Amino acid sequence: MTLAFTAIVIGLAILVWSADRFVEGSACVARHFGMPPLLIGMVVVGFGTSAPEMVVSALAASQGNPGIALGNAYGSNITNIALVLGLTALIKPITVHSQVLRKELPLLAVITALAAWQVWDGSITRTDAWVLLGVFVALMAWTIWRGMRDKADTLGQEVAHELELHSMPLNRAFMWLGIGLTLLIISSRVLVWGAVEVAHAFGVSDVIIGLTVIAVGTSLPELASSIIATRRGEHDIALGNILGSNLFNTLAVVGIAGAISPMTVGPDVLNRDILVMGGLTFSLFIFGIGHSDRPGRINRFEAAGLLACYIAYTGYLITTVFMK
């Protein structure tokens, strides 16, 4: 048991560090090859910050633990909105200026509804998974089109500023990209093994482990980057990290895991986790969409509400575990 807990701690620590190196290296490589900053922010950074969830969920599904994959994806979405955005906006309120992000908010709400519809029958089949991956490919095509068309968007300006702060030679960028990806895979294997061992020892379902420990761990890169961005006044990056990550999680992470191993989904996932994820997504849509005369904004009162939701949800999960 001690070895399993140690594997989780070490796996999470290396996972967070390697994810940061992977994002930084891939963003710099993309910039060296002339990719517009807005496109880097929407595609490269979005993919990079969701890389931990993707690798962990793919490995979990391939090793016969699809519950960890599903719990990781949905739990990360809940953690991103309630904990990451809640803490970030509590430190400094977030104002949404980017028109691209304001268009992504309703898109995220629709995709969350698709996720709820898919688990309604108690399973995610390979057909469901390929539908998610097909929507993901279409979304990436739309994102690339928007990124090439709206180069003057405020998100692109903030990403360009970040790239200037973290510029590096191409060979060093490739080095960090390779090191980050290699350590992502290794640390994910260690983390999944430790999580499965702990779940079996305590008689806890794989989904619960995915929703809590692994979801928080794989969301740490978003927490760090969002807090740093908002303290620098780069509010669109802070929110863009969350929107991009949640879109990737719902479509690509669940899609890849489901394509590898179809999943049986317990009623709690729909009645509890999807319900909470949908409610938080809807609240984010209300806070962030704004109006034509003013941008969307997440103030400290709303941030406190998001944090309270996360504490209540996590407390409920823990209570159900110890009441069994």
PELINCOR-V502145 format. One record per backbone hydrogen bond with DSSP energy under -1.0 kcal/mol. CO is the residue of the C=O (numbers start at 1). NH is the residue of the N-H. If there is no record, write none. Layout:
co: {CO:CO}
nh: {NH:NH}
This chain:
co: {1:2:3:4:5:6:7:8:9:10:11:12:13:14:15:16:17:18:19:20:21:22:23:24:25:26:27:28:29:30:31:36:37:38:39:40:43:44:45:50:51:52:53:54:55:56:57:58:59:60:61:65:65:66:67:68:69:70:71:72:73:74:75:76:77:78:79:79:80:83:84:85:86:87:88:94:98:99:100:101:104:105:106:107:108:109:110:111:112:113:114:115:119:122:124:125:126:127:128:129:130:131:132:133:134:135:136:137:138:139:140:141:142:143:144:145:146:150:153:154:155:156:157:158:159:160:161:162:169:170:171:172:173:174:175:176:177:178:179:180:181:182:183:184:185:186:187:188:189:190:191:192:193:194:195:196:197:198:199:205:206:207:208:209:212:213:214:217:219:220:221:222:223:224:225:226:227:228:229:230:233:234:235:236:237:239:240:241:242:243:244:245:246:247:248:248:249:251:252:253:254:255:256:257:263:266:267:268:268:269:272:273:274:275:276:277:278:279:280:281:282:283:284:285:287:294:296:298:299:300:301:302:303:304:305:306:307:308:309:310:311:312:313:314:315:316:317:318:319}
nh: {5:6:7:8:9:10:11:12:13:14:15:16:17:18:19:20:21:22:23:24:25:26:27:28:29:30:31:32:33:35:34:40:41:42:43:45:47:48:49:54:55:56:57:58:59:60:61:62:63:65:64:68:69:70:71:72:73:74:75:76:77:78:79:80:81:82:83:84:85:87:88:89:90:91:92:298:102:103:104:105:108:109:110:111:112:113:114:115:116:117:118:119:122:265:263:129:130:131:132:133:134:135:136:137:138:139:140:141:142:143:144:145:146:147:148:149:150:153:157:158:159:160:161:162:163:164:165:166:173:174:175:176:177:178:179:180:181:182:183:184:185:186:187:188:189:190:191:192:193:194:195:196:197:198:199:200:201:202:204:209:210:211:212:214:216:217:218:220:223:224:225:226:227:228:229:230:231:232:234:233:235:238:239:240:241:243:244:245:246:247:248:249:250:251:252:253:254:255:256:257:258:259:260:261:124:269:271:272:273:274:276:277:278:279:280:281:282:283:284:285:286:287:288:289:297:291:96:94:303:304:305:306:307:308:309:310:311:312:313:314:315:316:317:318:319:320:321:322:323}
